[in-house]
């Protein structure tokens, strides 16, 4: 397959993510627009320039050494100087041209992944304005700035916040999920209760956080998400049946979806132009989640609460059996032995990095977790299962276009 690199990487990213907006205010690091200033370039062109420059910088040496490096792109330096998300920004007295030579020269100074070169638009061009270091990993949850990193020569990964969206490696564009993501889109709507909240449009990253934690523990595990309106009775039948006896039910459920909603509303409120003392009103009423927008301390507490919940869910996956979540991401049970499929699963397909689904996968050569995950989604296109093997391989099982698909992460 012929690739139009780096345009293909940009296209793949934009297929999976909402496009950040560049306005005339981003033409200056100070946010001031000179009379007659040219319109800013579309974000696709900016991202393509970031990717192309970083790709060649990945192979450039400085004093004979190759250095991994990352850049964080902001519409202006003001985006990195907000009280939250919290970044430590070392500003250069004068901006440096964003090109291969300067990126390679500064790579050892920014020490990726702990810090990034900060790239902003200035007078119609991209420049390196300083070195930005997040206060902690948790800061990433409260912003969605685009990062382009080159961990090794010839490899470019594009992130939104801390999550990798697309990667170019060995001549192929790789993504962690298919372009058609009806299960995740539906889960997102359920968790956010259909609120139009752009800061919460990344629910899938929290599921990835759980998978990442499972990989780090090295114990393997299975996490399954039910379809809309489904609960434990739809999966196991009434309490007391043979498949329900080993289910460790939670009363009440762990409300991961509500915790994500609270944090996303808090992050959205932080961006509102109105001062905190004058909350935005809709139809004369204060927003229902007004209590979530009580300042940076409350937002960071919401973030820490969410992280504790994610860590607990990761630990629950180490118990033999599956962790079962509702479509709105409430953890209903763990240690669950899943029922067998309703009918024989004739074929399972393994997705390839270029998103083909025509490679047959033999379940006979796999363990019980894989067979249980395939059975869980077979015939249920709105369900999804996340599986991690003890060797660290992670994947999803989904039914896509009538096929049971194993999708490596």
N, C-alpha and C positions, 0 to 999 in steps of 0.2 A: 504494500500500500504506500503510495507516494504522499509524503507529508510536506506541508507548506510551513515548516517551522520558521519563526515562532508563532505565526498567525494561528496555527492549529491549537496551541496551548491557550492562547487568549480566547479563542472560540469555545474551547472546552470549559474554561473557567466561567465565561459569561453564560454558558448554557445552564450551569449549576448554581449560579449566584446572581443576586440582584446587582445591577450595575451602579457603583457609586457615582454621584453627580459631581461634575466639575463646573464651577460657576466662574464668572469674571473675577470674583473676589479671590480666587485661588492663584491669580497671576502674580501676586506679590506676597512675599513672606509676611508682610505686615497686614495683608488683607486690604490694601488700598488699591484702587483701580485708577490708573492714569487715563486722562481724557484720550479717547480714540484708541484705547487698547484693543488688540485683536481678540477675537473670541477664543476661548481655551480649546485645545484639541479634545476630541471625544475620548472617553476613558479607554476604549479599545486601543486607540493609537498609543496612549500613555503606557498601558500595560504591555503592549508589544515592544515598546522601546525599553521598558524595564527588563523584560525577559531576555531580549536580544543582547543587551549590554551585559547582563549578569552571566549569560551563557558563555560569552567570550572571556569575561573576567574570571570565570571558573578555571580557565586553562592558562591564564596569564600568571607568570611567576614574579615574585618580588624577592630580590637577592637569592634567586635560584629556588625559592620555595613556593609551593602552591598553598593557598590559604582559603579554607571555607569562609564564606561571608554571607551576610543577609542584609537586605535593605527593607525599611518600612516606609511606605508611601503615605503622605498626608497631604490634604488639599492646602494646608498652611501649617506653619509651626504652631499656631494656636491650638491645633488638634492634639499636639503633644504636650501642651503646657496647661491643660485643664487640671483642676483639682482631682478629678477622676475621669477616666482611668489615669492612674498615677505613673508618670514616666519621669525619670531623671534625664534631662536634656542638656548635653554639653554643646553649646552653640559655637560655631566657627565665626570669627570676626568678619570674614567675607566668604561667601558661598564658593564651593568648588564645583567645577563642571562634572556632571554625571557622565563619565565615560569609562572605558575599560581601564585605562592607565591609572586614573585616580581611585577607582574601586579597588584595584589590585594593591595600590600603594597603601590604602587605609585599612585593608582587610585585617591585618594583624592588630590594629589598634582597637577595632570594635569588638573583637572576641565573640563572634557569633558562636553559640546561640544565646549567650547572656546579654548581648546588646546588638544593635543594628545601626547601620548608617541611615540617617534620616534624609529622605529624598522628598523635595517639594518642587512645585512649579515656580519659576521666577522669570518674568519678562518673556513668557512663551517657551521657555526651555526648562528641562529638569536639572536641578542642582543638588549637590550634597550639602546640607545646611548644618550638620552636626552629627553627634553620636547619641542615640537614644537607648536608655536602659529601663525596662519596666521594673517597678518596685518588686513585683512578685509575679508568678504565673497567674495568680488570681486577677491581676489587672487586665489580662487579655480577655477575660469574660465580659468586661465592661466596655470594650471597644471592638470594632470590626475593621480595623485598618488592614490594608492589603500588604502582605510581606512577600518578597521574592528572595529565595535563598538558594545558594549553590553549595550543597554539602560536600561535593566532590566534582572533579573535572567532568564536564559534559552532562551534568545532571542539574536540572532546574526544577524547583518546586514552588508553587504559588499557594499562599495561605490567605485565609480570611480569619483575622484574629489568630489564635494559636493552631487552627485546624488546617491541615493540608487539604486543598481542594483538587489540585491537578498537578501532575508531575511529568516532565519529559526526561526519558532515560532510555538509552540504547535504541534510539530511533523511533520510539513509540510514545504516544501520549497516554498516560494512565490516570484513571480516576478511581476513587474508592466506591462509587455507586453508579448504577446505570443512569442515563439521562432521564428515563421514564421512572420516576420514583413515587408511584401513587400511594404506596404504603406509608412512606415517611411524610409525604405531604398531608395525608389524612391524619396521621398521628399528631403532626404539628398543629393542625386545626383543632383537634380534640384537646390537646394539652393547653393551648392558648385560648380555648373557648371561643374560637372564631373571631377574636379581636384582631383588628388590622394594626398590628404592632411590628414595625420593621425591625426593631431591636430584638424581637423574639423569634425571628425567622431563621433560627439556627438550632432548632430542637435536636436535630440529628447529632450535633456535636456532643451532646450530653450522653447519648447512647454510645458514641465512640469513646467518650471518657471512661465509661464502664468497661468497654471492650479493652481499651488500653490498660486499665487496671488489672483485668483478668490476665492479659499477656504478661504483665510485670510480675504477677504472683507466681506464674508458671504452674498453676494447678489445673488449668483447663476449666471449662464450665459452659453452661447453656443458659441463655436468656431468651425468652419468647414473649412476643407482644400479641395479644388477642386482637380480633377485629372489632369494629364499632359495635357497641351494645352487648358484646360478649362478656361473660364473667366465668367464674369457676364452674358453675353448673353446666354451661355450654361445653366446657372442656371435659369435665369429669363426670357429669351427671350429678345427681343428688348426693349429699354426704352419706358415707357408708358403703358406696359401691366399691368394687375391688380396686379401681384405679384411684380412689380418693383416700385410701387408708394411709398412704405414706406422705400425703400432702401436708406440709406445715403451713397452715393458713395464718394470715396476719390480721388481727383485729385490734384497732382499725388498720386499714392499709397504709403503707408508706406513700405519702402523696408527693411523688417526685414531680408530676406535672404541675401541681400547685406551686411548688417551690420554684420551678422554672418560670412560671407565669409571674410570680412576685418579683423575681429578679429582673425579668425583661421589662415589666412596667416601671420598675425603679430606674433602670438604665434609660428608658425612653423619657421619663420625667426629667432626668438630669439634663437632657438636651433641649427641653422646652425653653423658649425665650422669656416666658413670664417669670418674675421673681418668685421664690418659694412662698412668700406671704400672699401671693395672688394666684392660687391654683387655677388652671384652665377649667372652664365650665362648658358643659354640653347641655344645651336646652335648659339652661338655668340651673343645672345640677352639678355638684362636684363629682369627679370621677369616682367610681366605686372603689378603686384601689388607691385612693388618695393617701392612705396610711403608709403605702409602700414608698412614697416619695418624700420622705422626711429628712433628706440630706444625705451626705456622703457616709456618715456612720451607719445609718440604717441600711444603705445599699451594700456596704461591705459586710454587715452582719448577715444580710440576705444571701450574699455570695458564700460566706463561710458556712452557713446552715446548709446550703445546697451542696457544698463540697463534702460536708460530713455525711450527708445522705448518700451521695454517690459512692463514697468510700465504704459505707455499710452495705450497699447493694453489691459491690464488688466482692465483699467477704461472703455474702450469702451465696454467691455463685460457686464457692468452693465446696459447699455441701452437695453430696451426690444427688443428682436430679436437676430439674430446671427451676429457675426463677421465673415466675409468671407475672406479667404486667398487663394491666388493662390498656385499651387503646389510647386512653388519656394519660398513661404512664403512672398509674397507681400500682405499687407492688402488692399483689394480692397473696402470693404464696411463694415458698421456696422448697427445695428438696422434693420436687414433684416428679413422679414417674409418669411420662406422657402416654396417652392411649395409643394403640397402633393405628395405622391408616385405615380409612373406611374401605379402601379397595387397594389392590396391588399397584404399587408404583412401578410403571413399566420402564421409565427412563428418567434420569436426572442429568441435567446439563451443567457443565462447568463454564462459567463466563471467562473469556480471555481478556487481556489488558485493553484490546481495542474494542471491547464490548460486544463481541460475537458470542452467541449462546448456542453453538453447534458442536461442542465437544462433549462426548458422553462421559459420565462419571459413574464408576462402579461403586455402589454402596456396600457390596460384599467385602470390599477391601478396606472399608471404614469401620469405625467403632460404633458403639450403641448411641452415642450422642448424635452422630451424623444421621443415623437411621431415624432417631426420634425427631430431630429437627426437620428432616424431609417429610416425615409423616404429619407433623404439626401443620405444615403449610399446604400440603397436597389437597387440592380442592377448596382452599380458602385463600383467594388472592389478596385479601386485605390483612392477612397475618404476616409476620416476619419473625425469623429466628436468628439470633446472633450466637455463633459457636466459636469457642477457642479450644484448640487441642493442647495437650500438655507440652508439645514441642514448640508452642508459641504461634502456630498458624491460626489466623482468625478469618472468619468468613460469615456471610449471611446465607440463609436459605429463604427463597421467596418463590411464589408462583408468578411468573411473568409471561403474559400471552399464552396461558394454558400450559406452560412448561414449569416444572420444578427446577429452579436454577440455584446452583451453588456459586456464590460470588465472593472470590477471595478479597480480603481487605488489605 
